[in-house]
Amino acid sequence: MHPREGTIDGIDWTEVPWLDSQRLPHNDVRWDIPCKAGGQVPGSYASVLPLTTQFNRSGTGLWVEAATGTSLLKTVAMNNAAQGNMNPHVPTHLRPELDLLAEISDPPHAHLSHAWAQCALVAELRFNRYVFYDGRRLHQQYCNKDDAQRLSKDPAQGRLTMNSFFWAAP
């Protein structure tokens, strides 16, 4: 069951408006592409192209995982260690004492650090500025508190971006 589909551990996840896969720093590895020798994950690149001028103080944050000190997760072992430390949706994560809702409040995008990781830099949005980064790097949308309150599902009012992903062939 996806966390947004009901109650897990006594929390009704449908009542948590920002809880999704973008809530924590993550990477964009395609696990259906076979790994290379030594557990090397396939190369990948991600990009963000802003299509609005209304959210110039927001952007993409590049993060460093606290326990391992890593950001670019090149191997399966590095992914398991870093994301296993901070993903509370994985039953075996290494920080079970941390409460997701206490550590990352709504809206989640206005924080540059928490118990799992710290933001190393933010590539701020500017209309028509193309941001391109290694998709294996831990990243997360960043939106300051004022802008976060203006977020909308209406494309005419929202933080509209075009995101693209590129993966290396096996």
C-alpha positions as a Markdown table, in Angstrom:
| # | Residue | x | y | z |
|---|---|---|---|---|
| 1 | Met | 0.0 | 0.0 | 0.0 |
| 2 | His | 1.3 | 3.5 | -0.9 |
| 3 | Pro | 1.5 | 5.7 | 2.2 |
| 4 | Arg | -1.1 | 8.1 | 0.7 |
| 5 | Glu | -3.7 | 5.3 | 0.5 |
| 6 | Gly | -4.7 | 4.9 | 4.2 |
| 7 | Thr | -3.5 | 4.5 | 7.8 |
| 8 | Ile | -0.1 | 3.1 | 8.5 |
| 9 | Asp | 1.4 | 3.0 | 12.0 |
| 10 | Gly | -1.6 | 4.9 | 13.3 |
| 11 | Ile | -1.2 | 7.9 | 10.9 |
| 12 | Asp | -3.8 | 8.6 | 8.3 |
| 13 | Trp | -1.5 | 9.5 | 5.5 |
| 14 | Thr | -4.3 | 10.9 | 3.4 |
| 15 | Glu | -4.5 | 13.8 | 5.9 |
| 16 | Val | -0.8 | 14.7 | 5.4 |
| 17 | Pro | -1.0 | 17.1 | 2.4 |
| 18 | Trp | 2.7 | 17.1 | 1.3 |
| 19 | Leu | 3.7 | 13.5 | 2.1 |
| 20 | Asp | 5.0 | 12.1 | -1.2 |
| 21 | Ser | 8.1 | 10.7 | -2.7 |
| 22 | Gln | 9.5 | 14.3 | -3.1 |
| 23 | Arg | 9.3 | 15.0 | 0.6 |
| 24 | Leu | 12.7 | 13.6 | 1.4 |
| 25 | Pro | 15.9 | 13.9 | -0.5 |
| 26 | His | 15.9 | 11.2 | -3.1 |
| 27 | Asn | 17.6 | 10.3 | -6.4 |
| 28 | Asp | 16.2 | 9.3 | -9.8 |
| 29 | Val | 17.8 | 5.9 | -10.4 |
| 30 | Arg | 15.9 | 3.6 | -12.7 |
| 31 | Trp | 16.1 | 0.2 | -10.9 |
| 32 | Asp | 14.7 | -1.6 | -13.9 |
| 33 | Ile | 18.0 | -0.9 | -15.8 |
| 34 | Pro | 20.6 | -3.6 | -14.7 |
| 35 | Cys | 23.5 | -2.5 | -12.6 |
| 36 | Lys | 27.0 | -2.7 | -13.9 |
| 37 | Ala | 29.9 | -4.6 | -12.3 |
| 38 | Gly | 30.5 | -3.9 | -8.7 |
| 39 | Gly | 26.9 | -2.7 | -8.1 |
| 40 | Gln | 27.4 | 0.5 | -10.1 |
| 41 | Val | 24.0 | 2.0 | -10.7 |
| 42 | Pro | 23.3 | 3.2 | -14.3 |
| 43 | Gly | 24.2 | 6.7 | -15.0 |
| 44 | Ser | 21.3 | 9.2 | -15.0 |
| 45 | Tyr | 20.7 | 12.9 | -15.4 |
| 46 | Ala | 17.8 | 15.0 | -14.4 |
| 47 | Ser | 16.9 | 18.5 | -15.5 |
| 48 | Val | 14.5 | 21.3 | -14.4 |
| 49 | Leu | 13.3 | 24.0 | -16.8 |
| 50 | Pro | 11.2 | 26.7 | -15.0 |
| 51 | Leu | 8.2 | 27.9 | -17.0 |
| 52 | Thr | 7.2 | 30.7 | -14.6 |
| 53 | Thr | 8.7 | 33.8 | -13.0 |
| 54 | Gln | 6.6 | 33.6 | -9.9 |
| 55 | Phe | 8.7 | 31.2 | -7.8 |
| 56 | Asn | 12.3 | 32.5 | -8.4 |
| 57 | Arg | 13.2 | 32.0 | -4.7 |
| 58 | Ser | 12.5 | 28.3 | -5.0 |
| 59 | Gly | 14.6 | 25.7 | -6.8 |
| 60 | Thr | 16.2 | 22.3 | -6.6 |
| 61 | Gly | 18.3 | 21.5 | -3.5 |
| 62 | Leu | 21.2 | 19.1 | -3.7 |
| 63 | Trp | 21.6 | 17.2 | -0.4 |
| 64 | Val | 24.2 | 15.3 | 1.7 |
| 65 | Glu | 23.0 | 12.4 | 3.8 |
| 66 | Ala | 24.0 | 12.9 | 7.4 |
| 67 | Ala | 25.1 | 9.5 | 8.6 |
| 68 | Thr | 27.2 | 8.6 | 5.5 |
| 69 | Gly | 28.2 | 12.1 | 4.3 |
| 70 | Thr | 27.3 | 11.1 | 0.7 |
| 71 | Ser | 25.3 | 12.9 | -2.0 |
| 72 | Leu | 26.2 | 11.1 | -5.2 |
| 73 | Leu | 25.0 | 7.5 | -4.8 |
| 74 | Lys | 26.9 | 5.6 | -7.4 |
| 75 | Thr | 26.4 | 2.0 | -6.2 |
| 76 | Val | 23.6 | -0.1 | -4.8 |
| 77 | Ala | 25.4 | -0.2 | -1.4 |
| 78 | Met | 25.6 | 3.6 | -1.3 |
| 79 | Asn | 21.9 | 3.8 | -2.1 |
| 80 | Asn | 21.0 | 1.3 | 0.5 |
| 81 | Ala | 23.1 | 3.0 | 3.2 |
| 82 | Ala | 22.0 | 6.6 | 2.5 |
| 83 | Gln | 18.4 | 6.2 | 1.6 |
| 84 | Gly | 18.0 | 3.4 | 4.1 |
| 85 | Asn | 19.1 | 5.9 | 6.8 |
| 86 | Met | 16.4 | 8.4 | 5.9 |
| 87 | Asn | 13.5 | 6.7 | 4.3 |
| 88 | Pro | 10.9 | 6.2 | 7.0 |
| 89 | His | 8.7 | 4.3 | 4.5 |
| 90 | Val | 11.2 | 1.4 | 4.4 |
| 91 | Pro | 10.5 | -0.8 | 7.5 |
| 92 | Thr | 14.3 | -1.5 | 7.9 |
| 93 | His | 15.5 | 2.1 | 7.8 |
| 94 | Leu | 18.4 | 2.8 | 10.1 |
| 95 | Arg | 16.8 | 5.7 | 12.0 |
| 96 | Pro | 13.5 | 4.3 | 13.4 |
| 97 | Glu | 13.6 | 6.6 | 16.4 |
| 98 | Leu | 13.0 | 9.6 | 14.1 |
| 99 | Asp | 9.4 | 10.7 | 13.5 |
| 100 | Leu | 8.9 | 11.8 | 9.9 |
| 101 | Leu | 6.1 | 14.3 | 10.7 |
| 102 | Ala | 8.1 | 15.9 | 13.5 |
| 103 | Glu | 11.3 | 16.1 | 11.5 |
| 104 | Ile | 9.8 | 17.4 | 8.2 |
| 105 | Ser | 6.8 | 19.5 | 8.9 |
| 106 | Asp | 4.2 | 20.7 | 6.3 |
| 107 | Pro | 5.1 | 22.2 | 4.0 |
| 108 | Pro | 8.3 | 20.2 | 3.9 |
| 109 | His | 10.1 | 22.2 | 1.2 |
| 110 | Ala | 11.0 | 25.2 | 3.3 |
| 111 | His | 13.7 | 23.5 | 5.3 |
| 112 | Leu | 17.4 | 23.2 | 4.4 |
| 113 | Ser | 18.3 | 20.5 | 7.0 |
| 114 | His | 16.8 | 17.9 | 9.2 |
| 115 | Ala | 18.0 | 14.8 | 11.1 |
| 116 | Trp | 18.5 | 12.8 | 7.9 |
| 117 | Ala | 20.3 | 15.2 | 5.6 |
| 118 | Gln | 21.5 | 18.7 | 4.9 |
| 119 | Cys | 21.1 | 20.8 | 1.8 |
| 120 | Ala | 24.5 | 21.6 | 0.3 |
| 121 | Leu | 23.2 | 24.1 | -2.3 |
| 122 | Val | 20.0 | 25.3 | -4.0 |
| 123 | Ala | 19.9 | 25.9 | -7.8 |
| 124 | Glu | 17.3 | 28.6 | -7.8 |
| 125 | Leu | 14.7 | 28.8 | -10.5 |
| 126 | Arg | 14.8 | 31.5 | -13.1 |
| 127 | Phe | 12.4 | 31.5 | -16.0 |
| 128 | Asn | 14.0 | 29.6 | -18.9 |
| 129 | Arg | 17.2 | 28.7 | -16.9 |
| 130 | Tyr | 18.0 | 25.0 | -17.5 |
| 131 | Val | 19.3 | 23.2 | -14.4 |
| 132 | Phe | 21.0 | 19.9 | -15.2 |
| 133 | Tyr | 22.4 | 17.5 | -12.6 |
| 134 | Asp | 23.4 | 13.9 | -12.0 |
| 135 | Gly | 20.2 | 12.1 | -11.2 |
| 136 | Arg | 22.0 | 9.7 | -8.8 |
| 137 | Arg | 22.6 | 12.8 | -6.5 |
| 138 | Leu | 20.3 | 13.3 | -3.6 |
| 139 | His | 18.0 | 16.2 | -4.4 |
| 140 | Gln | 14.7 | 17.7 | -3.4 |
| 141 | Gln | 12.5 | 20.5 | -4.5 |
| 142 | Tyr | 13.1 | 23.6 | -2.4 |
| 143 | Cys | 10.5 | 26.3 | -1.8 |
| 144 | Asn | 10.8 | 29.0 | 0.9 |
| 145 | Lys | 8.0 | 29.4 | 3.3 |
| 146 | Asp | 6.3 | 32.3 | 1.6 |
| 147 | Asp | 6.4 | 30.6 | -1.8 |
| 148 | Ala | 5.3 | 27.2 | -0.3 |
| 149 | Gln | 2.1 | 28.8 | 0.9 |
| 150 | Arg | 1.4 | 30.0 | -2.7 |
| 151 | Leu | 1.8 | 26.5 | -4.3 |
| 152 | Ser | -1.2 | 25.5 | -6.3 |
| 153 | Lys | -2.3 | 22.6 | -8.6 |
| 154 | Asp | -3.6 | 25.3 | -11.0 |
| 155 | Pro | -0.9 | 25.6 | -13.7 |
| 156 | Ala | -1.7 | 29.3 | -14.1 |
| 157 | Gln | -0.9 | 29.9 | -10.4 |
| 158 | Gly | 1.6 | 27.1 | -9.6 |
| 159 | Arg | 5.3 | 26.5 | -9.6 |
| 160 | Leu | 5.3 | 25.1 | -13.2 |
| 161 | Thr | 8.5 | 23.4 | -14.4 |
| 162 | Met | 9.3 | 20.9 | -17.1 |
| 163 | Asn | 11.4 | 18.1 | -15.7 |
| 164 | Ser | 13.3 | 15.7 | -17.9 |
| 165 | Phe | 15.3 | 12.5 | -17.1 |
| 166 | Phe | 18.0 | 10.8 | -19.1 |
| 167 | Trp | 19.4 | 7.3 | -18.3 |
| 168 | Ala | 22.4 | 5.5 | -19.7 |
| 169 | Ala | 21.8 | 2.4 | -21.7 |
| 170 | Pro | 22.8 | -0.9 | -19.9 |
